[in-house]
Amino acid sequence: MSHYHAIVWIDHQRATAWHFSPTAQEETVLIGPAQTKQEFAGFLREKYPQLGKSVVAVENADHPTDAQILDYARRHFPTLDRMQ
């Protein structure tokens, strides 16, 4: 089974996921405006516990640029900077 780092931006209309380097542990950060991201985290934890366990952070972000997404990834997944 492959593992990953992922950032998921979600609002009430759509979701976008960025997958980063393969890793030894699955870790997902959920970002977005309003309450949708918390509702999605709760849904994952209830209906898909294995995925729900991978959520390591839920943070506010309105409409981040690609550079801001990369910044979230670097803050939450410090091994990214060591991988080339």
MDTraj code that builds the backbone (N, CA, C; nanometers):
import mdtraj as md
import numpy as np

residues = "MET SER HIS TYR HIS ALA ILE VAL TRP ILE ASP HIS GLN ARG ALA THR ALA TRP HIS PHE SER PRO THR ALA GLN GLU GLU THR VAL LEU ILE GLY PRO ALA GLN THR LYS GLN GLU PHE ALA GLY PHE LEU ARG GLU LYS TYR PRO GLN LEU GLY LYS SER VAL VAL ALA VAL GLU ASN ALA ASP HIS PRO THR ASP ALA GLN ILE LEU ASP TYR ALA ARG ARG HIS PHE PRO THR LEU ASP ARG MET GLN".split()
xyz = np.array([
    [0.0841, -0.1182, 0.0000],
    [0.0000, 0.0000, 0.0000],
    [0.0882, 0.1238, 0.0000],
    [0.0641, 0.2145, -0.0926],
    [0.1430, 0.3373, -0.0943],
    [0.0806, 0.4395, -0.0001],
    [0.1643, 0.5216, 0.0551],
    [0.1205, 0.6269, 0.1459],
    [0.1527, 0.7604, 0.0820],
    [0.0991, 0.8673, 0.1379],
    [0.1116, 0.9973, 0.0743],
    [0.0985, 1.1091, 0.1761],
    [0.1371, 1.2271, 0.1324],
    [0.1028, 1.3517, 0.1985],
    [0.0035, 1.4199, 0.1058],
    [-0.1009, 1.4775, 0.1602],
    [-0.1998, 1.5439, 0.0751],
    [-0.2536, 1.6688, 0.1430],
    [-0.2818, 1.7692, 0.0614],
    [-0.3537, 1.8883, 0.1048],
    [-0.4849, 1.8861, 0.0271],
    [-0.5966, 1.9020, 0.0967],
    [-0.7273, 1.9062, 0.0312],
    [-0.7920, 2.0397, 0.0635],
    [-0.8197, 2.1184, -0.0415],
    [-0.8955, 2.2433, -0.0262],
    [-1.0389, 2.2099, -0.0607],
    [-1.1327, 2.2475, 0.0285],
    [-1.2728, 2.2113, 0.0084],
    [-1.3621, 2.3273, 0.0485],
    [-1.4661, 2.3523, -0.0334],
    [-1.5721, 2.4438, 0.0054],
    [-1.7052, 2.3753, -0.0238],
    [-1.8154, 2.4479, -0.0204],
    [-1.9466, 2.3839, -0.0373],
    [-1.9773, 2.3439, -0.1807],
    [-1.8906, 2.3815, -0.2778],
    [-1.9162, 2.3461, -0.4175],
    [-1.8176, 2.2458, -0.4756],
    [-1.6935, 2.2452, -0.4298],
    [-1.5933, 2.1564, -0.4900],
    [-1.4778, 2.1317, -0.3946],
    [-1.3963, 2.0342, -0.4334],
    [-1.2753, 2.0018, -0.3572],
    [-1.1613, 1.9826, -0.4567],
    [-1.0424, 2.0225, -0.4156],
    [-0.9221, 2.0037, -0.4955],
    [-0.8169, 1.9408, -0.4067],
    [-0.7499, 1.8374, -0.4567],
    [-0.6479, 1.7679, -0.3773],
    [-0.5121, 1.7799, -0.4446],
    [-0.4097, 1.8020, -0.3632],
    [-0.2706, 1.8016, -0.4075],
    [-0.2018, 1.6879, -0.3340],
    [-0.1430, 1.5962, -0.4080],
    [-0.0681, 1.4859, -0.3477],
    [0.0792, 1.5178, -0.3581],
    [0.1490, 1.4971, -0.2488],
    [0.2918, 1.5204, -0.2457],
    [0.3632, 1.3866, -0.2339],
    [0.4865, 1.3904, -0.2064],
    [0.5748, 1.2745, -0.2114],
    [0.5218, 1.1523, -0.1374],
    [0.5555, 1.0335, -0.1887],
    [0.5254, 0.9107, -0.1133],
    [0.5968, 0.9154, 0.0214],
    [0.5388, 0.8559, 0.1201],
    [0.5942, 0.8613, 0.2551],
    [0.5599, 0.7336, 0.3301],
    [0.6172, 0.7185, 0.4460],
    [0.5919, 0.6004, 0.5283],
    [0.4567, 0.6087, 0.5991],
    [0.3975, 0.7270, 0.6042],
    [0.2732, 0.7454, 0.6781],
    [0.1787, 0.8344, 0.5982],
    [0.0510, 0.7988, 0.5946],
    [-0.0486, 0.8831, 0.5287],
    [-0.0796, 1.0017, 0.6181],
    [-0.0745, 1.1206, 0.5600],
    [-0.1096, 1.2419, 0.6328],
    [-0.1836, 1.3348, 0.5383],
    [-0.2953, 1.3880, 0.5883],
    [-0.3773, 1.4772, 0.5078],
    [-0.4080, 1.6023, 0.5872],
    [-0.3968, 1.7186, 0.5214],
    [-0.4357, 1.8464, 0.5794],
    [-0.5568, 1.8949, 0.5019],
    [-0.6637, 1.9302, 0.5716],
    [-0.7837, 1.9845, 0.5093],
    [-0.7845, 2.1351, 0.5301],
    [-0.8025, 2.2110, 0.4212],
    [-0.8099, 2.3564, 0.4308],
    [-0.9299, 2.4041, 0.3521],
    [-0.9804, 2.5219, 0.3863],
    [-1.0921, 2.5794, 0.3127],
    [-1.1630, 2.6842, 0.3955],
    [-1.2613, 2.7514, 0.3343],
    [-1.3384, 2.8521, 0.4059],
    [-1.4511, 2.7877, 0.4867],
    [-1.5065, 2.8635, 0.5758],
    [-1.6263, 2.8246, 0.6512],
    [-1.6109, 2.6902, 0.7222],
    [-1.7220, 2.6173, 0.7374],
    [-1.7249, 2.4950, 0.8172],
    [-1.7137, 2.3668, 0.7355],
    [-1.7101, 2.3772, 0.6044],
    [-1.7123, 2.2584, 0.5191],
    [-1.5991, 2.1627, 0.5504],
    [-1.4810, 2.2158, 0.5752],
    [-1.3649, 2.1293, 0.6008],
    [-1.3821, 2.0489, 0.7292],
    [-1.4411, 2.1099, 0.8340],
    [-1.4658, 2.0358, 0.9578],
    [-1.5719, 1.9289, 0.9366],
    [-1.6741, 1.9622, 0.8587],
    [-1.7787, 1.8640, 0.8296],
    [-1.7207, 1.7459, 0.7519],
    [-1.6327, 1.7738, 0.6563],
    [-1.5711, 1.6675, 0.5790],
    [-1.4813, 1.5806, 0.6665],
    [-1.4049, 1.6438, 0.7563],
    [-1.3200, 1.5669, 0.8481],
    [-1.4058, 1.4744, 0.9346],
    [-1.5172, 1.5248, 0.9848],
    [-1.6082, 1.4421, 1.0640],
    [-1.6672, 1.3279, 0.9834],
    [-1.7042, 1.3547, 0.8590],
    [-1.7566, 1.2520, 0.7698],
    [-1.6527, 1.1420, 0.7490],
    [-1.5289, 1.1822, 0.7203],
    [-1.4231, 1.0818, 0.7008],
    [-1.4029, 0.9972, 0.8258],
    [-1.3996, 1.0620, 0.9408],
    [-1.3757, 0.9884, 1.0665],
    [-1.4892, 0.8909, 1.0971],
    [-1.6115, 0.9303, 1.0610],
    [-1.7270, 0.8443, 1.0889],
    [-1.7431, 0.7333, 0.9858],
    [-1.7394, 0.7668, 0.8584],
    [-1.7697, 0.6707, 0.7523],
    [-1.6480, 0.5955, 0.6992],
    [-1.5306, 0.6575, 0.7063],
    [-1.4069, 0.5983, 0.6551],
    [-1.2962, 0.6190, 0.7583],
    [-1.3019, 0.5470, 0.8697],
    [-1.2093, 0.5703, 0.9807],
    [-1.0613, 0.5673, 0.9424],
    [-1.0233, 0.4800, 0.8492],
    [-0.8821, 0.4735, 0.8096],
    [-0.8379, 0.6061, 0.7474],
    [-0.9202, 0.6610, 0.6592],
    [-0.8900, 0.7921, 0.6014],
    [-0.8989, 0.9017, 0.7062],
    [-0.9984, 0.8921, 0.7924],
    [-1.0152, 0.9919, 0.8983],
    [-0.8944, 1.0024, 0.9882],
    [-0.8277, 0.8897, 1.0128],
    [-0.7069, 0.8908, 1.0960],
    [-0.5919, 0.9654, 1.0299],
    [-0.5964, 0.9769, 0.8970],
    [-0.4865, 1.0442, 0.8265],
    [-0.4958, 1.1962, 0.8347],
    [-0.6103, 1.2509, 0.8774],
    [-0.6261, 1.3961, 0.8864],
    [-0.5455, 1.4474, 1.0056],
    [-0.4401, 1.5237, 0.9768],
    [-0.3514, 1.5733, 1.0828],
    [-0.3774, 1.7196, 1.1163],
    [-0.4519, 1.7912, 1.0313],
    [-0.4830, 1.9317, 1.0580],
    [-0.6027, 1.9748, 0.9747],
    [-0.6787, 2.0686, 1.0299],
    [-0.7911, 2.1319, 0.9600],
    [-0.7730, 2.2815, 0.9814],
    [-0.7530, 2.3569, 0.8718],
    [-0.7196, 2.4990, 0.8838],
    [-0.8012, 2.5847, 0.7883],
    [-0.8162, 2.7126, 0.8244],
    [-0.8850, 2.8086, 0.7393],
    [-0.7958, 2.8529, 0.6242],
    [-0.8533, 2.8601, 0.5054],
    [-0.7850, 2.9133, 0.3874],
    [-0.8925, 2.9459, 0.2851],
    [-0.9031, 3.0718, 0.2460],
    [-1.0109, 3.1100, 0.1562],
    [-0.9890, 3.0580, 0.0152],
    [-0.9122, 3.1158, -0.0660],
    [-0.8816, 3.0646, -0.1997],
    [-0.7306, 3.0763, -0.2179],
    [-0.6557, 2.9789, -0.1632],
    [-0.5091, 2.9906, -0.1632],
    [-0.4489, 2.9755, -0.3029],
    [-0.3379, 3.0442, -0.3215],
    [-0.2612, 3.0283, -0.4452],
    [-0.1818, 2.8981, -0.4369],
    [-0.1231, 2.8573, -0.5481],
    [-0.0391, 2.7375, -0.5470],
    [0.0775, 2.7539, -0.4500],
    [0.1352, 2.8739, -0.4437],
    [0.2460, 2.8994, -0.3514],
    [0.2007, 2.8840, -0.2060],
    [0.0798, 2.9273, -0.1748],
    [0.0284, 2.9126, -0.0389],
    [0.0013, 2.7659, -0.0062],
    [-0.0445, 2.6888, -0.1048],
    [-0.0655, 2.5452, -0.0840],
    [0.0679, 2.4785, -0.0523],
    [0.1711, 2.5134, -0.1272],
    [0.3044, 2.4579, -0.1023],
    [0.3537, 2.4966, 0.0365],
    [0.3231, 2.6184, 0.0805],
    [0.3613, 2.6617, 0.2154],
    [0.2916, 2.5764, 0.3215],
    [0.1623, 2.5488, 0.3038],
    [0.0915, 2.4594, 0.3969],
    [0.1607, 2.3235, 0.4005],
    [0.1944, 2.2713, 0.2838],
    [0.2596, 2.1400, 0.2765],
    [0.3938, 2.1418, 0.3486],
    [0.4726, 2.2450, 0.3274],
    [0.6047, 2.2527, 0.3926],
    [0.5927, 2.2634, 0.5438],
    [0.4914, 2.3360, 0.5922],
    [0.4731, 2.3488, 0.7370],
    [0.4289, 2.2180, 0.8007],
    [0.3421, 2.1443, 0.7321],
    [0.2874, 2.0216, 0.7904],
    [0.3658, 1.8973, 0.7563],
    [0.4420, 1.9014, 0.6484],
    [0.5192, 1.7853, 0.6045],
    [0.6648, 1.8280, 0.5854],
    [0.7407, 1.8461, 0.6924],
    [0.8770, 1.8989, 0.6816],
    [0.9717, 1.8146, 0.5960],
    [0.9410, 1.6890, 0.5723],
    [1.0306, 1.6056, 0.4915],
    [1.0284, 1.6453, 0.3446],
    [0.9289, 1.7245, 0.3015],
    [0.9207, 1.7639, 0.1610],
    [1.0455, 1.8378, 0.1151],
    [1.0987, 1.9259, 0.1991],
    [1.2161, 2.0041, 0.1608],
    [1.3414, 1.9182, 0.1477],
    [1.3430, 1.8029, 0.2120],
    [1.4589, 1.7143, 0.2020],
    [1.4538, 1.6251, 0.0788],
    [1.3361, 1.6180, 0.0159],
    [1.3216, 1.5326, -0.1026],
    [1.3443, 1.6141, -0.2285],
    [1.4242, 1.5627, -0.3164],
    [1.4512, 1.6323, -0.4429],
    [1.4252, 1.5395, -0.5572],
])
top = md.Topology()
chain = top.add_chain()
for i, resn in enumerate(residues, 1):
    res = top.add_residue(resn, chain, resSeq=i)
    for name in ("N", "CA", "C"):
        top.add_atom(name, md.element.get_by_symbol(name[0]), res)
traj = md.Trajectory(xyz[None], top)
